[in-house]
Amino acid sequence: MIEVEVKARAPPDLEQRILALGASPLAVETHRDIYLNGLPCDRDFARTDEALRIRIKEQGAFLTYKGPKLDSLSKSRQEITVQVDDPSAAEALLSSLGFVRSMEVRKVRRKYRLGDLVIALDQVEGLGSFVEVEVMALPADWEGRRQEVLDLLSRLGAEEHIRASYLELMLQRKS
């Protein structure tokens, strides 16, 4: 499956706009994302445009691999996620394989559903407010689904699209 996702800076009053379109509130989640890099084992994810993350939230912990982005308009990419029972053990295992912790990103996410689209209103520690719209798509359908996501962001007034991940934005901010 392809995760079709577009992120933008959140304009003022975005939550009211989301609800006015008929979106249903899903959850409020606190995320602690631990990003790992394979630089010591010759797999620099900054260079290959990949990501390896352990996400810890109230509902559990998840290990996610994200492949390179598929286009220049969105953050659409292959995504593989597995649940892990012990995030510390998962990080220790990956560390034993040569992966190193590169950054930790913390955010509060308010999620909404509009049809099969998921809207996430994120407050990212140190970065500010963002909106992400995503949907999972079959490889043959991802470009059409991307247009649906872009159209929804336009209707929400979120025109300042950002292709960089929160990790990339944090690293840019540090340098």
N, C-alpha and C positions, 0 to 999 in steps of 0.2 A: 504494500500500500504506500501511497504517497501522502505525506502531510502537506496540504496546501495551506500556507499561512502568510499573511501580510500584517506587518506591524506599522503603527503610526503614533505620532505624538497625540496625546489625548486632548482634544479641545475642551474648553469650559462647558459645563452642563452636559457632558457626554452621557452620564448615567440616565438622565431624564430623556435624552434622545433615544437611547437604547430601549427604554421601557415604552416610549411613545410609539415605536415601531411594532410593539407587541411581543417583544422578547420576554421569556420567562426566566426569572432568577434561578440559578442552579445551586450555587455554593459560594462561600467565602473561604479561601484557603490561604494558609501561610506556607510559603515554599522556602526551603533552604537547598540551594543547588550547588553541589560540589562538582566543579569541572576538572577533568583530568586531561593530561597531554602525554603523548607518547614520544616526546622529543628525545629523551635519553635512549629510546630503542628505535630511533630513526623514523618516527611517525609524528611529525610536527603538524598537529591539527590546524594551526593557524595558516600553514602553507597549503595543506590539502583541502581546506574548507570543510572539515569534518568536526564533529563534537562528540565527546563522551562525558556523560553526566550521571551523577547519583542525585536524585531528587528525593528529599525527605519532606513529607507533609503529614497532616493528621491522619490521612487515609492509608498511610504506609510509605514504603520506600521503593523507588524504581530506578533501575539502571537503563539508560537510554543511549543508543548510538544514533547519530544523525549523519547521513552521507552528505556529499557536496551539494550545494544549492543548484537547482536545475535551470534557473533563468536569472535575468538581471532585474526583474520587476518584483519578485517576491522572495520569500524564504522557503519556498517549496522544495522538499527533499525527501529521500527515503528515511523512514524512521523505524527503528526496532526498539521495543521497550519490553523489559521483563521485570516482574516484581521481585524484590529481594527481602528476605526476612531480617537481615542484619546488615545495615548500611556500613557500619564500621568494618565488618569482616569483608564485605564486598570491596571497600577501598583498600584494605590490606592485601587482598588477593590481587587486585589490579596493580598495586604498588610492587608486589613481588614479581609481577610480569614486566616491570619497567615503566609503568605509568606513574606520573607525578601530579600532585594537586597543583593546578594553575591559578584557581580563583574560586571564591565562594560568592554567590549572588543570593541576596535575600529579597523577597517581595511578598506583598499581600495581593492576592488575585480575587477579584469578584467576577464570577462566571455567569453567563446568560446563554440561553438557547433560543435561536430563531430558525425554525425549520430544522434542518440538520447542520446548520452552522453554529459554531460555538464562539461567543464573543467573550474575551477576557479583558477586563479593565484592571491594569496592573499598577501598583504603586511600588516602584523599585527603589530600595535603599540606596541613596547616593546618586540616583539618576532622574527621578521624577515619575510622572504619570504617562502611561502608554495604553494603547488599545491594540489587541491582537484579534484577528478573526481567522478561524481555521476550520478546515473540514478534511476528512480523510477521503481519498479518491483512488480509483483504480488507475494504473499507469496510462491507460488510453483516454481517461477523462480529465486529467489534472488541469489542463489548460483552460477548459471550459469552466471548471469549478473555480479556478483562479479569477476569472472574470467576474463570477458571482461575488467573490470575496471583495474584489476591488470596487464593484458597484455598491455593495453594502457600506464600505468605508466612506465612499463618496456621499451616500445618503446621510451618513452620520456626521459629515463635515470634517472627517479626519483625512485631510489631503496630504499631510507631510509624512509620506511613507519612509520607513527606515528599514533597510535591508540587513543591517548589522544586528547580531544577537546581543542580548544583554551582556554577555561575557565580553564581546568585542567592544561594546560601548564602555564598559568598566575599564578595560585595558587601555583604550584610547584616553580615557579620563586620567588614568594614572601616569601616562607618558607626557 
